[in-house]
Amino acid sequence: MFRATLKRQRLRLAATALIVLAAWACASGLWPAPLALQLDRAAYDARLLLTMPGTLDERVVIIDIDEASLAQVGQWPWDRRQLAALVDELAQRQQVAAIGIDAVFAEPDRSSVLPRMQELAAGDLRHHAPLSDWLTRNADRLDHDVILAKALRASPAVLGYYFTSDRNGVRAGELPQPLAPDAPALPGLLAWSGFGANIPVLTRAAPRSGFFNAVTDPDGVVRSVPVIASYGGQLYESLALAVTREAAKAPLLLLQRQPGSDAGALQAVQLAGGASQLRLPADARGTALVPFRGRGGPDGGSYRYIPAADVLLGKLPAGALAGKVALVGFTSPGLMDLRVTPVGQAYPGVEIHANLISGAMDERVPRVPGWANGAQFAALLAVGVLLVLVMPVQSVGRLIALGAALLAGVVLTNTVLFLSEWWVLPMGTMLLMIAAALAVNVVLGYFLEIRARRELATQFATYVPPELVRQMVRNPERYTMQARAEELTVMFCDLRGFTTLAETMAPLDVQALINTVLSRLSHVIRRHQGTIDKYIGDCVMAFWGAPVASTHHARDAVLAAIGMTETMRELNRERAAAGLVQVSVGIGLNSGVMSVGNMGSDFRRAYTVIGDAVNLGARLEGLTRFYGVDLIVSEATRAQAGDLPDGLLWQELDRVRVKGRQQAVTVYTVRAPRPGQSHAALEAELQLWADALADWRAQRFLACRNKLKTLRAQDANLFLYRLCDDRVASLIHTPPSSVWDGTTVIGEK
């Protein structure tokens, strides 16, 4: 059976196999797929946004050179004496664990007076030798760069600088000492040809220095930063790594390589020699993914932003920042230190370093495992075999369910591993493979199912109504015409006085009238999901709840009946305008267990309903003439209809025993829809009628007749009240027997 199905679906099988082979080629690198990389980046960004802690990290603070600070202290660059005062405040009075300065000082301070005074003394050296000696002795007080260098030397500060890769290899300032001059090369590490570093006096004074480069992906988004870089064959550490080392008091930095050989690519950096042993994962390029905590900026809620002017002016209590990591950076838009990140379009560059420092402290840095590509290929192989063997033999509905389950499973597994282990695994190729296989199988399966449905429709259209055929072809494998017992609602609708009316009309006019009435009524039935069973002369028979099962078949049937009475009123308005005689219908509804299915002879079959509940529905339609109403609904239908969307005003008519049935049934009609407006008068009338019925059944005939007189006075033309008044009058003169229970016996069909 399975082999036969695969043979019929060989086109879908071949297409699915080609998609799986293309995915394997993509995973192995034989066929580049930029769309898969874009999808991986988008999935990574979505995971970050959904899993960011969004909580404040008190261990890291950002000393913000913002607009307010620039307004108080002056435009950037500030006097190096002010920067020295800022460093002294953080190191001495606030007792921070480390200071990271996300800025570079590539030129001497132009506001310093020492160079100008030295030029003056050199121009008249013979007469001003004492001045030259004095300048030499007091250089550390007059040279602003020396003042800053002195502050740096006495602090746990880390100076920033940057690498460049322009064609000219421009070099400015002086680089710090490399990490390990004799360390073997790390294959695949990012390398630069130039740099912009600090002036020598500052570089040599700072305890540490670190580059603050970021890596911009092809879509212009910063997701990672280098932690180790190569320049001139030597290794250098990043600002975030250097600050983390300074804060952890870890003098040793161990480079862990990928397994296989001593010359393997970088896998992680290990901080050692301090109070804690921190491990920061990195890839072969020396970059680490940034574990963003929040949206970024002073209002992002991830880190405390303190205006630099407040620190410089001593507004913070002494020791308020003790033991914390302080990063000096910029949020002023004019200083252009804003980056595009997965979590914000204008993200402060200094907070990128803060995120990496925070993540390193918690060992909460996302990483791509070395085995990720192998795992991806194995997963593609397993899922690909499943797609090839399973998808081509499924229907369109099951295909969509299977594809959705696989896509959700891949995303869920990837997200769970990200949250639990911080593994960033590729899934773009997998998602594309599943989506492409799903799309191809749905399209091909759709056309193949259309062909099968056409064949089914051709086979059954000779003896099955068109509406039933349409239901069958939706799920041909599930449909059966075998008769079965179901809880359904049946309707009979008959054109009143048709025989008399036909005697006064030409045959063609009679035909036109019947076609018009039945067409309009049929449209209403179909609009409310009814199945038209048959037309019997001027009568239409329909039912609800089959062939498609429905739990609200009674409600749909009642709404259809109300719509049919409204349609007849519209038709009569049209006929009155044309000077034609009015027409009316009687509708009977009953709900109950009945047999439904394909019934008939070898020559002709029909999908229909039969049973006692069907017969009662036909009897109720006949009672509409007896009670003078358009619609009669059995108590079973009334109960199952429940509370309709707009509400209805129901009126109990009577309790009747029709011919051929021993059991009495209570019957109802609908007096008015209740879409929200007030029907106080009608509700009062119905309450009075309910009281009259209670008197009738309790044989309080005089009280009943008094209430009926009141009702007739209110609505003298309502046939029901006149009928009951006549019956009460008869019983007053001829009292009923002792076994009388108020049930009306109908002796004719």
C-alpha positions in Angstrom: 0.0 0.0 0.0 2.8 2.4 1.0 4.8 1.6 -2.1 1.8 2.1 -4.3 1.1 5.5 -2.8 4.8 6.5 -3.3 4.5 5.4 -7.0 1.4 7.6 -7.5 3.2 10.5 -5.8 6.6 10.1 -7.5 6.6 13.7 -8.8 6.2 15.0 -5.2 8.9 12.5 -4.0 11.4 13.6 -6.6 10.8 17.3 -5.9 11.2 16.8 -2.2 14.4 14.8 -2.7 15.9 17.7 -4.8 15.1 20.2 -2.0 16.8 18.0 0.6 19.9 17.6 -1.6 20.1 21.4 -2.1 20.0 21.9 1.7 22.8 19.4 2.2 24.9 21.2 -0.4 24.2 24.5 1.4 25.2 23.1 4.8 28.4 21.5 3.4 29.4 24.8 1.8 29.2 23.6 -1.8 26.3 26.0 -2.6 26.2 29.4 -0.8 22.7 30.4 0.4 22.6 34.1 1.5 18.9 33.7 2.4 19.8 31.0 5.0 22.3 33.4 6.6 19.8 36.2 6.7 17.3 33.9 8.3 19.8 32.8 10.9 20.6 36.4 11.7 16.9 37.2 12.0 16.3 34.2 14.2 19.2 35.2 16.4 17.9 38.7 16.8 14.4 37.4 17.6 15.8 35.2 20.3 17.8 38.1 21.8 14.7 40.3 21.9 12.6 37.6 23.5 15.1 36.4 26.1 16.8 39.7 27.2 16.7 39.9 31.1 15.6 43.5 31.0 16.9 43.9 34.6 19.4 46.4 36.1 23.0 45.2 36.6 24.3 47.1 39.5 27.9 45.9 39.0 28.4 48.1 35.9 27.7 51.8 35.7 28.2 54.1 32.7 29.7 57.5 33.3 27.8 59.3 30.6 29.2 62.2 28.7 25.8 63.4 27.6 24.3 66.7 26.4 23.8 67.9 30.0 27.5 67.2 30.9 28.7 69.0 27.8 26.6 72.0 28.6 28.0 72.2 32.2 31.7 71.3 31.5 32.1 72.4 27.9 32.3 70.9 24.5 34.4 67.8 23.8 37.3 67.3 23.9 37.6 68.3 27.6 40.7 69.7 29.2 42.9 66.7 30.2 43.0 68.2 33.8 39.2 67.7 33.9 39.6 64.1 32.7 42.3 63.6 35.3 39.9 64.9 38.0 37.2 62.5 36.7 39.6 59.6 36.9 40.8 60.6 40.4 37.1 60.9 41.6 36.3 57.4 40.3 39.5 55.8 41.6 40.1 57.5 44.9 36.8 58.8 46.3 34.4 56.3 44.7 36.8 53.3 44.9 35.6 51.7 41.7 37.0 48.3 40.7 37.9 49.3 37.1 37.5 52.3 34.8 37.0 51.7 31.1 37.5 54.8 28.9 35.7 54.4 25.6 37.7 57.2 23.9 41.1 57.7 22.4 43.5 60.6 23.0 45.7 60.5 19.8 47.0 64.1 20.1 48.5 66.2 22.9 46.1 68.4 24.9 46.1 71.7 23.0 44.8 73.6 26.0 48.0 72.8 27.9 50.2 76.0 28.7 53.5 74.1 29.0 54.3 73.8 25.3 53.7 77.5 24.7 55.8 78.5 27.7 58.6 76.2 26.6 58.6 77.8 23.2 58.8 81.2 24.8 61.7 80.2 27.0 63.6 78.6 24.1 63.3 81.8 22.1 65.2 83.9 24.8 67.1 81.1 26.6 70.2 83.2 27.4 68.2 85.8 29.4 65.5 83.4 30.8 67.4 80.3 31.9 65.7 80.4 35.3 62.3 80.2 33.6 63.4 77.1 31.6 64.6 75.4 34.8 61.4 76.3 36.5 59.3 74.8 33.7 61.3 71.6 33.8 60.7 71.3 37.6 57.0 72.0 37.3 56.2 70.1 34.1 53.9 67.7 35.9 51.7 70.6 37.1 51.7 72.5 33.8 51.4 69.7 31.2 47.8 68.6 31.1 48.7 65.2 29.5 51.2 64.5 32.3 48.5 65.4 34.8 46.1 62.9 33.2 48.9 60.3 33.0 49.6 60.7 36.7 45.9 60.1 37.4 45.8 57.0 35.2 48.9 55.5 36.8 47.2 55.7 40.2 43.9 54.2 39.1 42.5 50.9 37.8 41.9 52.5 34.4 41.8 50.9 30.9 42.4 53.3 28.0 40.7 52.6 24.7 42.1 52.7 21.2 41.0 51.3 17.8 42.4 49.3 14.9 41.8 50.2 11.2 42.1 48.3 7.9 42.4 51.2 5.4 44.7 50.9 2.4 47.2 53.3 3.7 47.7 51.6 7.1 47.5 54.9 9.0 49.1 54.7 12.5 48.6 57.3 15.2 49.7 57.2 18.8 51.4 54.3 20.5 50.0 50.8 21.0 50.2 49.1 24.4 52.4 46.1 24.9 51.0 42.9 23.2 49.6 40.1 25.2 52.1 37.4 24.5 55.0 38.4 22.2 56.1 34.7 21.7 52.6 33.2 21.4 52.0 31.1 18.2 49.7 32.5 15.6 45.9 31.9 15.9 44.5 30.9 12.4 41.5 32.9 11.3 41.9 35.7 13.8 40.9 39.2 12.6 43.9 41.3 11.6 44.3 45.0 10.9 46.9 47.2 9.2 46.6 50.4 11.1 45.5 51.9 14.4 44.5 55.0 16.2 46.0 54.8 19.7 46.8 57.2 22.6 49.8 59.4 22.8 52.8 57.6 24.4 52.7 59.4 27.7 49.1 58.2 28.3 49.6 54.7 26.9 52.6 54.0 29.1 50.8 55.4 32.2 47.6 53.4 31.9 47.6 50.0 33.7 45.9 48.5 30.7 44.6 49.4 27.3 42.1 47.7 25.0 40.7 48.3 21.5 37.0 49.1 21.2 36.3 47.9 17.7 33.0 46.2 16.8 32.2 43.9 13.9 29.4 45.0 11.6 27.6 42.2 9.8 26.6 42.5 6.1 23.2 43.9 7.1 24.8 46.8 9.0 24.0 45.4 12.5 26.5 44.9 15.3 26.0 41.5 16.9 29.6 40.7 18.0 32.8 42.4 19.1 36.4 41.1 18.9 38.0 40.2 22.2 41.4 39.2 20.8 42.9 40.8 17.6 46.0 40.5 15.6 48.3 43.3 14.5 51.8 42.9 13.1 51.8 39.3 14.2 51.1 40.2 17.8 47.9 39.7 19.9 46.0 42.5 21.6 43.0 42.4 23.9 39.7 44.4 23.7 38.5 47.1 26.0 35.8 44.9 27.5 38.3 42.0 28.1 40.9 44.3 29.6 38.3 45.9 31.9 37.0 42.5 33.0 40.5 41.4 33.8 41.2 44.6 35.8 37.9 44.2 37.7 38.6 40.5 38.5 42.3 41.3 39.3 43.2 38.5 37.0 46.8 39.0 35.7 46.8 35.9 33.6 45.0 35.4 30.3 44.9 31.9 28.9 44.0 31.3 25.2 42.0 28.1 24.7 42.2 26.6 21.2 39.8 24.4 19.4 40.6 20.7 19.9 42.8 19.0 17.4 46.2 20.7 17.7 48.2 23.3 19.5 47.9 25.6 16.5 44.1 25.3 16.4 41.8 28.3 16.1 40.7 30.3 19.2 37.8 28.8 21.2 37.7 30.9 24.4 39.8 33.1 26.7 40.3 32.1 30.3 41.0 34.7 33.1 43.2 33.2 35.7 45.3 34.3 38.7 42.5 36.2 40.4 39.7 35.6 42.8 37.5 34.1 40.0 38.1 31.9 37.0 36.1 33.5 34.2 35.8 32.0 30.7 34.8 34.1 27.7 33.9 32.0 24.6 35.0 33.3 21.2 35.0 32.1 17.7 37.9 31.5 15.3 37.9 35.2 14.3 38.4 36.2 18.0 34.9 37.7 18.3 32.3 37.1 20.9 28.5 37.6 20.6 27.2 40.4 22.7 24.7 39.3 25.4 22.4 42.3 25.2 20.5 42.9 28.4 17.9 45.4 27.2 17.0 48.1 24.7 20.0 50.3 25.6 20.4 53.9 26.7 19.7 55.8 29.9 16.1 54.6 29.8 16.9 51.0 28.8 16.9 49.7 32.3 20.0 47.6 32.0 22.7 49.8 33.5 22.8 52.9 35.6 23.7 56.0 33.6 25.4 58.7 35.6 26.1 62.1 34.0 29.9 62.6 33.9 29.4 66.2 35.1 27.8 64.9 38.4 30.8 62.7 39.0 33.3 65.4 38.1 31.6 68.0 40.4 31.5 65.5 43.3 27.7 65.2 43.5 27.9 61.5 44.4 28.4 60.4 48.0 31.9 59.0 48.7 32.0 55.3 48.0 28.7 55.3 46.1 30.3 53.3 43.3 32.7 51.2 45.4 33.6 47.9 43.8 31.7 48.6 40.6 33.0 48.8 37.0 32.7 52.3 35.6 32.7 52.8 31.8 33.2 56.3 30.6 31.4 56.8 27.3 29.1 59.0 25.2 25.4 59.1 24.5 25.4 62.6 23.0 24.3 62.2 19.3 26.9 64.8 18.2 29.8 62.6 19.2 28.6 59.8 16.9 29.1 56.8 19.2 25.8 55.2 18.4 25.5 51.8 16.7 22.8 49.7 15.0 22.2 46.5 17.1 19.6 43.7 17.1 17.9 45.4 20.0 18.1 49.1 19.0 18.8 51.3 16.1 20.7 54.0 18.1 22.5 51.9 20.7 25.3 53.6 22.7 28.7 52.0 21.9 29.8 52.1 25.5 26.8 49.9 26.5 27.9 47.2 24.0 31.1 46.9 26.1 29.0 46.9 29.3 26.9 44.0 28.0 30.0 41.9 27.2 31.5 42.7 30.6 28.3 41.8 32.4 27.9 38.6 30.3 31.5 37.6 31.0 31.0 38.0 34.8 27.9 35.8 34.6 29.4 33.4 32.0 26.3 34.2 30.0 27.8 34.8 26.6 26.1 33.2 23.5 28.5 31.0 21.5 28.5 28.9 18.4 29.8 25.4 19.4 32.6 23.9 17.4 30.3 21.0 16.5 27.5 23.2 15.2 28.1 22.5 11.5 28.3 18.8 12.0 25.1 18.8 14.1 23.4 20.8 11.4 24.4 18.4 8.7 23.2 15.4 10.7 19.9 17.1 11.5 19.4 17.9 7.9 20.0 14.3 7.0 17.5 13.0 9.5 14.8 15.5 8.8 15.4 15.3 5.1 14.8 11.5 5.1 11.6 12.1 7.0 10.5 14.7 4.5 11.2 12.4 1.5 9.4 9.4 3.0 6.4 11.1 4.7 5.5 14.4 2.9 4.7 13.0 -0.6 2.0 10.6 0.8 0.1 13.2 2.9 -3.0 15.2 2.1 -2.7 19.0 1.9 -4.2 19.4 5.4 -1.9 16.9 7.0 1.0 18.4 5.1 0.4 21.8 6.6 0.1 20.3 10.0 3.3 18.3 9.6 5.2 21.3 8.2 4.0 23.5 11.0 5.0 20.9 13.6 8.5 20.5 12.2 9.1 24.3 11.9 7.9 24.8 15.4 10.0 21.9 16.7 13.2 23.3 15.1 12.5 26.8 16.5 11.6 25.4 19.9 14.6 23.1 20.2 17.0 25.9 19.1 15.4 28.3 21.6 15.6 25.8 24.5 19.3 25.2 23.8 19.9 28.9 23.6 18.3 29.6 26.9 19.8 26.6 28.8 23.3 26.4 27.3 23.7 29.7 25.4 24.4 27.7 22.2 23.7 29.5 19.0 22.9 26.8 16.4 22.3 27.5 12.7 18.7 26.7 11.7 18.2 28.9 8.6 19.0 26.1 6.2 16.7 23.7 8.1 13.8 26.1 8.1 14.2 26.8 4.4 14.4 23.1 3.6 11.2 22.4 5.5 9.4 25.4 4.2 10.4 24.7 0.6 9.4 21.0 0.9 6.1 22.0 2.4 5.4 24.6 -0.3 6.2 22.2 -3.2 4.2 19.3 -1.7 1.2 21.6 -0.9 1.2 23.0 -4.5 1.7 19.6 -6.2 -0.7 17.9 -3.7 -3.3 20.6 -4.3 -3.3 20.0 -8.0 -3.3 16.2 -7.6 -6.2 16.5 -5.1 -8.1 18.7 -7.5 -7.9 16.0 -10.1 -9.1 13.4 -7.6 -12.0 15.5 -6.5 -13.0 16.1 -10.1 -13.1 12.3 -10.6 -15.2 11.9 -7.5 -17.6 14.7 -8.5 -18.0 13.1 -11.9 -18.7 9.7 -10.3 -21.3 10.9 -7.8 -22.9 14.0 -9.5 -25.5 11.8 -11.3 -27.3 10.9 -8.1 -25.9 13.2 -5.3 -27.1 16.9 -5.0 -24.4 19.5 -5.9 -24.1 20.9 -2.4 -23.4 17.4 -1.1 -20.8 16.8 -3.8 -19.0 20.0 -2.7 -18.9 18.7 0.8 -17.6 15.4 -0.3 -14.7 16.6 -2.3 -13.3 18.6 0.6 -12.3 15.4 2.3 -13.1 12.6 -0.1 -11.2 10.0 1.9 -13.3 10.7 5.0 -16.8 10.9 3.5 -19.3 8.1 3.6 -22.9 8.0 2.3 -23.9 5.1 4.5 -27.1 5.7 6.5 -26.5 6.5 10.2 -28.5 7.9 13.1 -27.7 11.5 13.9 -29.2 14.3 16.0 -30.4 16.8 13.3 -32.9 19.5 12.7 -35.4 19.2 9.9 -37.4 21.9 8.2 -40.6 21.8 6.1 -41.7 24.9 4.3 -44.9 25.1 2.3 -46.5 27.8 0.2 -50.0 28.4 1.6 -53.1 28.4 -0.5 -51.1 27.4 -3.6 -53.9 25.2 -5.0 -56.4 28.0 -5.0 -53.9 30.5 -6.2 -52.9 28.3 -9.1 -56.5 28.0 -10.3 -56.6 31.8 -11.0 -53.1 32.0 -12.7 -51.7 31.0 -16.0 -49.4 28.0 -16.0 -46.4 30.1 -16.9 -47.2 32.6 -14.1 -47.5 29.7 -11.6 -44.2 28.4 -12.7 -42.5 31.8 -12.4 -44.0 32.3 -8.9 -42.9 28.9 -7.7 -39.4 29.4 -9.1 -39.1 32.8 -7.5 -40.3 31.7 -4.1 -38.2 28.5 -3.9 -35.1 30.3 -5.2 -35.3 33.0 -2.6 -36.0 30.6 0.2 -33.2 28.2 -0.9 -30.7 31.0 -0.9 -31.6 31.7 2.8 -31.3 28.0 3.7 -27.9 27.7 2.0 -26.7 31.0 3.6 -27.4 29.4 7.0 -25.5 26.1 6.2 -28.6 24.1 5.5 -28.8 21.1 3.2 -31.7 21.2 0.8 -33.2 17.7 0.7 -35.8 18.0 -2.0 -38.6 20.1 -3.5 -42.1 18.7 -3.3 -44.3 20.8 -5.5 -44.5 24.1 -3.7 -42.8 22.7 -0.6 -39.1 22.7 0.3 -37.5 20.2 2.7 -34.1 20.9 4.3 -32.1 19.7 7.3 -29.1 20.9 9.4 -26.3 18.9 11.0 -25.4 16.7 8.0 -23.4 15.8 5.9 -21.1 18.1 7.9 -21.7 17.6 11.7 -22.7 20.7 13.6 -23.3 21.3 17.3 -25.6 24.3 16.6 -27.8 22.9 13.9 -31.0 24.0 15.7 -29.8 27.5 16.0 -28.9 27.7 12.3 -32.3 26.3 11.4 -34.2 28.9 13.5 -32.1 31.7 12.0 -32.8 30.4 8.5 -36.6 30.2 9.3 -36.6 33.8 10.5 -34.6 34.9 7.4 -37.2 33.1 5.2 -40.1 34.9 6.8 -38.3 38.2 6.2 -37.6 37.3 2.6 -41.3 36.6 2.1 -42.2 40.0 3.5 -39.8 41.6 1.0 -41.3 39.6 -1.8 -44.8 40.6 -0.8 -43.8 44.3 -0.8 -42.6 43.8 -4.4 -45.8 42.1 -5.4 -47.9 44.7 -3.7 -46.1 47.4 -5.7 -46.8 45.5 -8.9 -50.5 45.0 -7.9 -50.1 41.2 -7.4 -51.8 39.0 -4.8 -49.8 38.4 -1.6 -48.3 34.9 -0.8 -47.3 33.4 2.5 -45.5 30.3 3.7 -45.7 28.0 6.7 -42.5 26.6 8.3 -42.2 23.7 10.7 -38.9 22.9 12.6 -38.1 19.8 14.7 -34.9 18.4 16.2 -34.3 14.8 17.1 -32.6 11.6 16.1 -33.2 10.6 12.5 -31.6 8.5 9.9 -29.5 10.3 7.3 -27.7 8.9 4.3 -27.9 7.6 0.8 -31.4 6.1 0.3 -33.4 4.9 -2.6 -33.4 2.2 -5.2 -30.9 0.8 -7.7 -32.3 3.3 -10.3 -32.2 6.5 -8.2 -30.8 7.4 -4.9 -30.9 10.5 -2.8 -29.2 11.8 0.3 -32.1 12.4 2.7 -33.4 12.0 6.2 -36.2 9.8 7.5 -37.7 8.9 10.9 -40.3 9.9 13.5 -38.6 13.2 14.1 -38.9 14.0 10.4 -42.6 13.2 10.4 -43.2 15.5 13.3 -41.5 18.3 11.5 -43.9 17.8 8.6 -46.9 17.9 11.0 -45.7 21.1 12.6 -45.6 22.8 9.2 -49.2 21.8 8.8 -50.1 23.4 12.2 -49.0 26.8 11.1 -52.4 27.2 9.3 -54.3 26.0 12.3 -52.6 28.6 14.6 -52.3 31.3 12.1 -48.5 31.8 12.3 -45.7 31.6 9.8 -43.3 29.5 12.0 -43.8 26.6 14.5 -40.8 25.2 16.4 -40.9 22.1 18.5 -39.8 22.2 22.2 -36.7 20.1 21.2 -35.6 22.7 18.7 -36.4 25.6 21.0 -34.2 24.0 23.7 -31.3 23.2 21.4 -31.3 26.6 19.8 -30.3 28.2 23.1 -29.6 31.8 23.3 -29.2 33.1 19.8 -26.7 35.9 19.1 -29.3 38.8 19.1 -31.9 37.1 21.3 -35.5 36.2 20.3 -38.9 36.7 21.8 -40.4 33.3 21.9 -44.1 32.6 22.4 -45.4 29.2 23.5 -48.4 28.3 21.3 -49.8 25.2 22.8 -49.2 21.6 23.8 -50.4 19.3 20.9 -50.8 15.7 20.1 -50.6 15.2 16.3 -52.0 12.3 14.3 -49.9 9.2 14.5 -48.1 10.1 17.8 -49.1 9.4 21.3 -46.7 11.8 23.0 -47.7 15.4 23.2 -45.3 18.1 22.2 -45.1 21.8 23.2 -44.8 24.1 20.2 -43.5 27.7 19.9 -43.2 30.5 17.5 -41.0 33.6 17.2 -42.7 36.9 17.7 -39.8 39.3 17.3 -36.0 39.4 17.1 -34.5 41.3 20.0 -31.3 43.0 18.8 -31.1 45.4 21.7 -34.1 47.7 21.4 -36.9 47.7 23.9 -40.0 45.4 23.4 -41.6 46.2 26.7 -45.2 46.1 25.4 -44.7 42.9 23.5 -43.0 41.3 26.6 -45.9 42.3 28.7 -48.3 40.7 26.2 -46.4 37.5 26.2 -46.4 37.3 29.9 -50.1 37.8 30.0 -50.5 35.0 27.4 -48.3 32.7 29.5 -50.6 33.4 32.5 -53.7 32.7 30.3 -52.1 29.3 29.2 -51.5 28.4 32.9 -55.2 29.2 33.7 -56.3 27.1 30.6 -54.3 24.0 31.8 -55.5 24.5 35.4 -59.2 24.6 34.0 -59.6 28.2 35.3 -61.5 29.0 32.2 -63.2 32.3 33.4 -59.8 33.7 34.4 -58.3 32.5 31.2 -61.1 34.2 29.1 -60.6 37.5 30.9 -57.0 37.5 30.0 -57.8 36.6 26.4 -60.2 39.4 26.1 -57.5 41.8 27.3 -55.1 40.3 24.7 -57.7 40.5 21.9 -58.3 44.2 22.8 -54.6 44.8 22.5 -54.2 42.9 19.2 -57.7 41.9 17.9 -56.3 40.6 14.6 -54.0 38.0 16.1 -55.7 34.7 15.1 -54.2 32.7 18.0 -56.1 34.7 20.6 -59.4 34.5 18.8 -58.9 30.7 18.4 -58.2 30.2 22.1 -61.0 32.5 23.1 -63.5 30.3 21.1 -62.1 27.1 22.6 -62.4 28.6 26.2 -66.0 29.7 25.5 -66.9 26.1 24.3 -65.4 24.6 27.5 -67.2 27.0 29.8 -70.5 25.7 28.4 -69.3 22.1 28.2 -66.7 21.4 30.9 -64.0 18.8 30.0 -63.7 15.4 31.5 -61.6 14.8 34.6 -58.7 13.4 32.6 -58.4 16.5 30.5 -54.8 18.0 30.6 -55.1 20.9 28.3 -53.4 19.1 25.3 -54.9 19.9 21.9 -55.4 16.8 19.8 -54.9 17.4 16.0 -56.9 14.7 14.1 -55.6 15.5 10.6 -52.3 15.7 9.0 
